[in-house]
Amino acid sequence: MEAVRAADTAWAKAGHRVAVEQFDIGGRGLAGTTPARAPGKVRATTSGDRLTVTGDGFSYGFDRAGGELVSMKAGGRELLGSGPELDAWRAPVSNEIGSEEGPWREAGLDRLRTKPGKVTVDERSGEVVVTVPSSAAAPGVQDSSFAQTLRYTVSGTGELRLDHRVEARGAARKVPYLPRIGLSLRIPDRYDRFSWYGRGPQENYNDREDGAPVGVYSTDVEEQFAGYTKPQDYGNHEDVRWASLSDGSGGLLVSGDFSAGVTPYTGIDRAAYPFALRKDPGGNTLHLDHAVSGVSETFHTVLPEYQVRPAKEYAYTLRLRPLTGAEARTGTPRGPVVCAPEAKLTAADTTVPTGGSTSAELTVSNPCDTPLRDVTASFGLAEGWTAEPGTVDLGDLAAGRTATVRTTISRGEGSPDGPRPAVADVRATSAGGARVSGSASAEIDGTPPSPRGEVAVSTLDFITADNGWGPVERDRSNGESAPGDGKTLTIDGTAYERGLGTHADSTVEVFLGGNCSTFTARTGVDDEVGADGSVVFEVYADGERVYRGETVRGSDAAVPVEARVEGAQRLRLRVTDGGDGNAHDHADWGAATVRCGTGGKR
């Protein structure tokens, strides 16, 4: 629904859009993204380290030694400059320069290099599957990396499915937030027409998207450029279902649920001014991201709900295929909606300790008006996790019917803590012979051992740690924006060896596992800001507030806190501003301690 000017005014012409709002009326099917035909034959051949997968009208090449997709040819034309690589960096936006930028560079996010593990190749169900485990880290940077697995599945239609599972480790897991998480491709620069179905036409981010309606848009790659005085990340588009790069006669289509953007430039953050930007000789860079952090506002960090969290694992799927000649003329996919199965995955328990397990229920539905044949479901899990059964054959599913299967998801001893996506992949054959798929996921939290005895909160692993300025500090005051730049925690002249240094607005959450009874602390504004600052301290047990203090100011003495947390799985410590903004709101949880039983889950 739009409101537009009916007549010319001094400030706008007739037809100028004053306001717009959209309403979701349901439906997930997309026309033309899934080939509506039975897949042809696909063949894999190996010569040295080169694996070539061929089918009717296409040829894709893999370097087994480097674990890379190195070629995508359709009709004899090369579509790929260089293959998918981890996309975790962005040229810092103005709000990040001099703040989040520092920890990102220290963790090496701006110069990651990928080292592959053992590449495996399988041929099953008429498809070729190439699995590449790898790690990505910056040269010379210790204890900071990303562990990831890329699985390429090539079908006889020419579709290349990418399943990506990735998580940050070490210092990369401790940055305030990740700029983005996804994949990027380099595409030859002759493919310079960018089309997408998503939010636009202007750039938009998850905290700046409501004014960008969902639609089908098309521009030249150069038109995506936003000429900020200091070059920085630009051109992102949220809620994208498909995107393409084309030259009028050929091109590449990507479909899924992702954020997309394209740029011809390389090293954007190294240019002081727009005129200093340099084009990438390797082609246009196409960003295909599972998640991109917001951009916030001046002097404020990105709000937690718009951040890409570093301390969790991500899993998602993208589909790539060549555009047909007719599609390349407009950059848009053509063809009918191919009906696919729908799925929902529910875990009985979303927290699992090491060595534990939970049951999960997968419901598969056929929304089509014809039967789905040869329906199968398989479960994809993090390293060290298993599902039993891991695959299920559901046979045929009549129109409008559902089927339910159950599995047990187990966490191995010694597997890392943190949220892990469990993904159910449902495959089927449609009435017309096309291979179709649907998926569902459930996030399961691999929890650390429960605290035992009297434990300083600063020694516990953080489930979340959001902070209004810089990172939450352990046993130090908040300081400035860099990690570890605080001082001894001090409130009204009294120093505290243990505790948390935060800045409003702040939230810290830790796992208790139902084993603790009491939380205590001495709270106040740190002496490093003098008489400035005003904050309110709150304590939550499993989401229920069990303590809220009065407003504390910089000149006040420490306030003792004691809160009952019996049986709580999670403890959340929250600091808000005193109603007058968060300037100078350096808030200390001095001597923050939980008192727990000695027989909790190990």
C-alpha positions in Angstrom: 0.0 0.0 0.0 1.5 3.4 -1.1 0.7 7.0 -0.6 2.0 9.1 -3.5 1.8 12.8 -4.5 -1.2 13.4 -6.8 0.2 16.7 -8.1 3.5 18.5 -8.3 4.7 20.5 -5.3 7.8 22.6 -4.7 9.5 19.7 -3.1 8.3 16.7 -5.1 6.8 15.8 -8.5 3.5 14.1 -9.0 3.9 10.3 -8.3 6.5 10.8 -5.6 6.1 8.1 -3.0 5.6 9.6 0.4 5.0 6.3 2.4 4.8 2.6 1.8 3.8 -0.5 3.8 3.6 -4.1 2.9 1.7 -7.0 4.4 2.7 -10.7 4.3 -0.2 -12.7 2.9 1.6 -16.0 3.0 3.0 -18.4 0.4 6.6 -19.6 0.0 6.7 -20.9 -3.5 8.9 -19.1 -6.1 8.3 -19.3 -9.8 11.3 -20.5 -11.9 13.9 -21.0 -9.3 13.6 -24.8 -9.2 13.8 -26.6 -12.6 10.4 -28.2 -13.4 11.9 -31.2 -15.1 13.3 -34.6 -14.2 17.1 -34.3 -13.7 19.3 -35.8 -16.5 22.4 -37.8 -15.9 25.4 -36.4 -14.2 29.0 -37.8 -14.4 32.1 -37.2 -12.4 35.6 -37.7 -13.8 39.0 -37.2 -12.1 42.3 -36.2 -13.6 45.0 -35.6 -11.0 43.6 -33.2 -8.5 40.9 -31.9 -10.9 37.4 -33.3 -10.5 35.0 -32.4 -13.3 31.2 -32.9 -13.0 29.3 -32.8 -16.3 25.7 -32.9 -17.4 23.5 -31.7 -20.2 24.9 -28.3 -21.2 27.1 -27.7 -18.1 30.5 -28.6 -16.7 31.7 -27.8 -13.1 35.3 -28.1 -11.9 36.7 -28.7 -8.5 40.3 -28.6 -7.2 40.5 -31.5 -4.7 43.8 -30.3 -3.3 42.6 -26.8 -2.6 39.0 -27.9 -1.8 37.7 -25.2 -4.2 35.0 -24.9 -6.8 37.1 -23.4 -9.6 34.8 -23.5 -12.6 31.1 -23.3 -13.6 30.6 -23.5 -17.3 27.2 -23.5 -19.1 26.9 -23.6 -22.8 30.7 -23.3 -22.9 30.8 -20.0 -21.1 32.5 -19.5 -17.8 30.3 -18.2 -15.0 32.7 -18.2 -12.1 35.8 -16.1 -11.4 36.7 -17.8 -8.1 34.7 -20.2 -5.9 32.7 -19.6 -2.7 34.8 -18.5 0.2 33.9 -17.6 3.8 32.3 -14.1 4.0 32.8 -12.8 7.6 34.3 -9.3 7.0 32.9 -6.0 5.8 34.6 -2.6 5.4 33.6 -1.0 8.8 30.8 1.4 8.6 31.2 4.8 10.2 29.8 3.6 13.6 32.3 0.8 13.7 35.5 2.7 12.7 37.7 3.0 15.8 35.4 0.7 17.9 34.3 -2.8 16.7 36.8 -2.5 13.9 39.7 -3.0 16.4 38.7 -6.4 17.7 37.8 -7.6 14.2 41.2 -6.8 12.8 42.9 -8.3 15.9 41.0 -11.5 15.2 42.1 -11.4 11.6 38.6 -11.1 10.1 39.9 -8.8 7.3 42.5 -11.2 6.0 41.2 -14.8 6.4 42.8 -17.6 4.4 41.2 -21.0 4.0 43.0 -24.3 4.7 41.1 -27.4 3.5 40.8 -30.7 5.2 40.2 -34.1 3.5 37.9 -33.6 0.5 35.4 -36.5 -0.2 33.4 -37.2 -3.3 30.3 -39.4 -3.4 27.8 -40.4 -6.1 24.4 -41.1 -4.9 20.8 -40.9 -6.1 21.9 -39.6 -9.4 23.9 -36.7 -7.9 27.5 -35.9 -7.2 28.3 -34.7 -3.7 31.6 -33.0 -2.8 32.3 -32.3 0.9 35.0 -29.9 1.9 35.8 -29.4 5.6 38.2 -26.5 6.2 39.4 -23.9 8.6 39.8 -20.2 7.9 42.3 -18.0 9.8 44.5 -15.0 9.3 48.2 -15.6 8.8 50.2 -14.9 11.9 47.1 -14.6 14.2 47.0 -17.2 16.9 43.8 -18.8 18.4 41.3 -17.2 16.1 39.6 -19.1 13.3 36.4 -20.4 11.7 35.7 -24.1 11.4 33.4 -24.8 8.5 32.1 -27.5 6.1 30.9 -26.8 2.6 28.9 -29.5 0.8 28.4 -29.2 -2.9 25.6 -31.3 -4.5 25.4 -31.3 -8.3 22.2 -32.6 -9.9 21.5 -33.4 -13.5 19.5 -30.2 -14.0 22.7 -28.1 -13.5 21.7 -27.0 -10.0 24.5 -26.8 -7.6 23.3 -26.9 -4.0 25.6 -25.4 -1.3 25.2 -26.5 2.3 27.4 -24.4 4.6 27.9 -25.0 8.3 30.3 -22.6 10.1 31.3 -21.4 13.6 33.9 -19.0 15.0 36.5 -20.2 17.4 39.0 -18.6 19.7 39.3 -14.8 19.5 36.9 -14.7 16.5 34.2 -16.1 18.9 34.8 -13.2 21.4 34.5 -10.2 19.2 31.5 -7.9 20.0 29.7 -9.2 17.0 30.5 -10.5 13.5 30.1 -8.2 10.5 28.4 -10.9 8.5 28.4 -14.7 8.0 28.0 -16.2 4.6 29.8 -16.8 1.3 31.1 -14.6 -1.5 31.8 -15.4 -5.1 33.8 -13.6 -7.7 32.0 -13.4 -11.0 33.6 -12.3 -14.3 32.9 -8.5 -14.7 31.1 -9.0 -18.0 28.2 -10.1 -15.9 27.4 -6.6 -14.8 23.6 -6.6 -14.5 22.4 -7.3 -10.9 18.8 -8.4 -10.4 17.2 -9.6 -7.2 13.9 -10.4 -5.5 14.2 -8.8 -2.0 14.2 -5.5 -0.3 15.2 -2.4 -2.4 15.8 -0.5 -4.5 18.2 1.3 -2.1 20.7 -0.4 0.2 19.2 -1.8 3.4 20.3 -3.6 6.6 18.3 -5.6 9.1 17.9 -2.5 11.3 17.2 -0.2 8.3 14.9 -2.2 6.2 11.3 -1.2 6.7 11.5 1.7 4.2 12.8 -0.7 1.5 9.8 -2.7 0.0 10.2 -6.3 -1.1 10.1 -6.4 -4.9 12.0 -7.4 -8.1 14.7 -4.9 -8.9 17.5 -4.6 -11.5 20.5 -2.3 -11.8 24.0 -2.2 -13.2 26.6 -3.3 -10.7 28.1 0.2 -10.7 24.7 1.7 -9.7 24.8 -0.2 -6.4 27.7 2.0 -5.2 27.0 4.4 -2.3 29.6 7.2 -2.3 30.2 7.7 1.4 33.0 10.2 2.2 34.9 7.4 3.9 34.5 4.2 1.8 32.7 1.5 3.8 30.4 -1.4 3.3 27.5 -0.6 1.0 24.8 -2.1 -1.1 23.4 -4.8 1.1 19.8 -6.1 0.5 17.8 -8.0 3.1 15.1 -10.7 2.7 16.4 -11.9 -0.7 14.9 -15.0 -2.2 16.9 -14.9 -5.5 19.6 -12.8 -7.1 21.4 -13.0 -10.4 24.3 -11.5 -12.4 23.9 -11.5 -16.1 25.1 -10.0 -19.4 22.0 -10.4 -21.5 22.9 -13.8 -22.9 24.1 -15.7 -19.9 24.6 -15.5 -16.1 24.2 -17.1 -12.7 21.1 -17.4 -10.5 21.3 -17.9 -6.7 18.2 -18.8 -4.7 17.5 -19.3 -1.0 16.8 -17.1 2.0 19.8 -14.7 2.3 21.2 -11.2 2.1 22.8 -10.1 -1.1 25.0 -7.3 -2.4 27.6 -6.8 -5.2 30.6 -4.6 -5.7 33.3 -4.3 -8.3 35.8 -3.0 -5.7 38.5 -4.7 -3.6 40.0 -3.5 -0.4 37.3 -0.9 0.2 38.4 -0.3 3.8 41.9 0.6 2.6 40.7 3.6 0.5 40.7 6.9 2.3 38.3 8.5 -0.3 36.0 7.2 -3.1 38.4 8.2 -5.8 41.0 5.9 -4.3 38.9 2.8 -4.7 40.3 0.1 -7.0 38.3 -2.4 -9.1 39.0 -6.1 -8.5 40.7 -7.6 -11.5 39.1 -10.9 -10.6 35.6 -9.6 -11.3 32.6 -8.5 -9.3 32.2 -9.8 -5.8 28.8 -11.2 -5.0 28.0 -11.4 -1.3 25.6 -14.2 -0.4 25.1 -14.0 3.4 23.1 -16.0 5.8 23.2 -13.0 8.2 24.5 -9.4 8.1 24.8 -7.2 11.2 22.9 -3.9 11.3 24.5 -0.5 11.2 23.1 1.2 14.3 23.4 4.9 14.9 26.0 7.4 16.0 27.8 6.5 19.3 25.7 3.4 19.8 26.6 -0.2 19.1 24.3 -2.4 17.0 21.3 -3.5 19.1 21.6 -7.2 20.1 18.7 -8.4 18.0 20.4 -7.0 14.9 23.9 -8.5 15.5 25.4 -11.6 14.0 26.4 -13.5 17.2 30.0 -14.8 17.2 29.4 -17.5 19.9 27.1 -19.8 17.9 27.2 -22.1 14.9 25.3 -21.3 11.6 23.9 -23.6 9.0 22.1 -22.7 5.8 21.6 -23.6 2.1 22.0 -21.8 -1.2 21.2 -23.0 -4.7 23.1 -21.9 -7.8 22.3 -22.6 -11.4 23.0 -21.0 -14.8 20.4 -18.7 -16.3 18.9 -19.8 -19.6 19.2 -17.4 -22.5 15.7 -16.2 -22.1 16.2 -15.6 -18.4 19.5 -13.8 -18.9 17.8 -11.2 -21.1 16.0 -9.9 -18.0 18.0 -11.4 -15.2 14.9 -13.0 -13.8 14.0 -16.8 -13.5 11.3 -18.2 -15.6 9.1 -21.2 -15.2 6.3 -22.5 -12.9 6.2 -22.8 -9.2 7.4 -26.4 -8.4 5.6 -27.6 -5.3 7.9 -28.9 -2.6 7.5 -30.6 0.8 7.2 -28.5 3.9 8.8 -29.5 7.3 8.9 -28.6 10.9 11.5 -29.8 13.4 10.9 -29.6 17.2 13.3 -30.7 19.9 11.9 -31.9 23.2 14.8 -30.2 25.1 16.7 -27.3 23.6 19.6 -27.6 26.1 21.8 -30.7 26.0 24.9 -31.2 28.3 27.9 -33.1 27.0 27.1 -36.8 26.7 23.4 -36.0 26.9 20.6 -36.4 24.3 17.1 -35.1 23.4 14.3 -36.5 21.3 13.1 -34.5 18.2 10.0 -34.7 16.1 10.0 -34.0 12.4 6.6 -33.3 10.7 6.6 -33.5 6.9 3.7 -32.0 4.9 2.7 -32.3 1.3 1.0 -28.9 0.4 0.7 -30.0 -3.3 -2.4 -31.1 -5.1 -0.6 -34.2 -6.4 1.4 -36.9 -4.5 5.1 -36.6 -3.6 7.0 -39.8 -4.3 10.2 -41.2 -2.7 10.1 -38.9 0.2 13.2 -39.1 2.5 14.4 -37.1 5.5 18.0 -36.8 6.7 19.4 -35.0 9.7 22.4 -32.7 9.6 24.2 -31.9 12.9 27.3 -30.3 14.2 30.6 -32.2 14.6 30.4 -34.5 17.6 26.6 -34.7 17.4 24.6 -37.6 16.0 20.9 -38.5 15.2 19.5 -42.0 15.4 17.9 -42.7 13.0 19.9 -40.3 10.8 17.9 -40.9 7.7 14.3 -42.0 7.2 12.4 -43.3 4.2 8.9 -42.0 4.2 7.8 -43.5 0.9 5.0 -41.6 -1.0 3.0 -38.8 0.6 -0.5 -38.1 -0.7 -1.6 -34.6 -1.5 -2.5 -32.7 1.6 -1.2 -35.3 4.0 1.5 -35.2 6.7 3.9 -37.7 8.2 5.7 -37.6 11.5 9.1 -39.2 12.4 11.1 -39.1 15.6 14.8 -39.2 16.1 17.2 -39.0 19.1 19.8 -36.3 18.9 22.9 -37.0 21.0 25.8 -34.8 22.0 29.2 -36.5 22.1 31.6 -36.2 25.0 34.0 -33.3 24.6 32.0 -31.5 21.9 32.2 -27.7 22.1 29.5 -25.8 23.9 27.2 -23.3 22.3 24.0 -23.1 20.2 24.0 -25.7 17.3 21.5 -25.9 14.5 20.0 -29.3 13.9 18.8 -29.4 10.2 16.3 -31.8 8.7 16.5 -32.0 4.9 13.5 -33.5 3.2 13.8 -34.7 -0.5 11.1 -35.9 -2.8 10.1 -36.4 -6.5 7.2 -34.3 -7.8 4.5 -35.5 -10.1 6.4 -34.1 -13.1 9.6 -35.9 -12.1 11.4 -32.9 -10.7 13.5 -33.4 -7.6 12.3 -31.1 -4.8 13.3 -30.4 -1.3 12.3 -28.7 1.9 14.1 -28.1 5.2 13.5 -27.3 8.8 15.9 -26.5 11.7 15.9 -26.4 15.5 18.5 -24.7 17.6 19.9 -26.9 20.4 22.2 -25.4 22.9 25.2 -27.4 24.0 25.4 -26.3 27.6 28.6 -26.2 29.7 28.7 -28.0 33.1 26.6 -26.6 35.9 28.5 -24.4 38.4 29.4 -26.2 41.6 30.0 -24.6 45.0 30.6 -20.8 45.3 31.6 -19.5 41.8 32.5 -16.1 40.5 30.3 -15.2 37.6 33.3 -13.8 35.7 34.7 -17.4 35.5 31.6 -18.8 33.7 31.1 -19.1 30.0 28.8 -16.4 28.6 25.7 -17.5 26.7 25.2 -13.9 25.6 27.2 -10.8 26.4 25.8 -7.6 25.0 27.3 -4.2 25.9 26.6 -0.6 25.2 30.2 0.2 24.6 33.0 -2.2 23.8 32.9 -5.8 25.2 31.8 -6.9 28.6 34.9 -7.2 30.7 35.8 -10.0 33.2 37.3 -8.8 36.4 38.0 -5.3 34.9 36.0 -2.2 34.5 34.4 -1.4 31.1 37.1 1.0 30.1 36.8 2.0 26.4 35.9 0.0 23.3 38.8 -2.4 23.1 38.9 -5.7 24.9 40.9 -5.7 28.2 41.3 -1.9 28.4 39.5 -1.5 31.7 41.0 -1.0 35.2 40.4 -2.6 38.6 36.7 -2.7 39.3 36.2 0.2 41.8 33.0 1.6 43.3 33.1 4.5 45.7 36.7 3.8 46.5 36.3 0.1 47.1 38.1 -2.3 44.7 36.8 -5.7 43.7 39.1 -8.4 42.5 36.2 -10.3 40.8 33.2 -9.1 38.9 31.9 -7.8 35.5 32.6 -4.4 34.0 29.7 -3.4 31.7 28.2 -0.4 30.0 24.4 0.3 29.7 22.6 -1.1 28.0 24.0 -4.4 28.9 22.9 -8.1 29.2 25.0 -11.0 30.3 23.6 -14.5 30.5 25.2 -17.6 32.0 24.1 -21.2 32.4 23.2 -22.5 35.9 21.7 -25.8 35.0 19.2 -25.7 37.9 22.0 -26.3 40.4 22.3 -22.9 42.1 20.3 -21.1 44.8 21.6 -17.5 45.2 23.2 -14.7 43.3 25.0 -11.9 45.1 27.0 -8.8 44.0 28.0 -5.3 44.9 26.7 -3.0 42.2 27.4 0.6 41.2 28.9 3.0 38.7 32.7 2.6 38.3 34.9 5.3 39.7 36.6 5.7 36.3 33.7 8.0 35.3 33.7 10.1 38.4 30.3 11.4 39.4 28.9 10.9 35.9 26.6 8.0 34.8 23.3 6.7 36.1 22.2 3.0 35.8 19.6 0.5 37.0 20.7 -3.1 37.8 18.3 -6.1 37.2 18.6 -9.9 37.7 16.5 -12.5 35.9 16.2 -16.2 36.5 14.9 -18.1 33.4 13.4 -14.9 32.1 11.6 -13.9 35.3 12.9 -10.7 37.0 13.9 -11.5 40.6 15.7 -8.2 41.4 15.5 -4.6 40.3 17.4 -1.9 42.0 16.9 1.9 42.2 18.8 4.2 39.9 22.5 4.3 41.0 24.7 7.3 40.1 28.4 7.9 39.8 28.7 9.4 43.3 26.8 6.7 45.1 28.1 3.9 47.3 27.9 0.2 46.2 24.5 -1.4 46.5 24.4 -5.0 47.8 22.3 -7.4 45.7 21.0 -10.8 46.7 18.6 -12.7 44.5 17.1 -16.2 44.7 17.7 -18.3 41.6 16.6 -21.8 42.8 16.1 -24.2 39.9 16.9 -21.7 37.2 18.6 -22.9 34.1 19.9 -19.5 33.1 20.9 -16.3 35.0 20.6 -13.0 33.2 22.3 -9.8 34.5 20.9 -6.6 32.9 21.9 -3.0 33.2 19.8 -0.2 31.7 20.4 3.6 31.6 18.9 5.8 34.3 16.4 7.3 31.8 18.8 10.0 30.7 20.8 8.2 28.0 23.8 5.9 28.4 26.7 8.4 28.4 29.3 7.4 31.0 27.1 4.5 32.2 30.1 2.2 33.3 28.3 -0.3 35.5 30.1 -2.8 37.7 28.8 -6.1 39.1 31.4 -6.2 41.8 32.1 -9.6 43.4 29.3 -11.2 41.3 28.9 -14.7 42.7 26.5 -17.7 42.4 26.2 -20.2 45.3 25.4 -23.7 43.9 25.2 -27.3 45.0 28.1 -29.6 44.7 26.3 -32.3 42.7 25.2 -30.6 39.6 25.5 -32.0 36.0 29.1 -32.3 34.9 
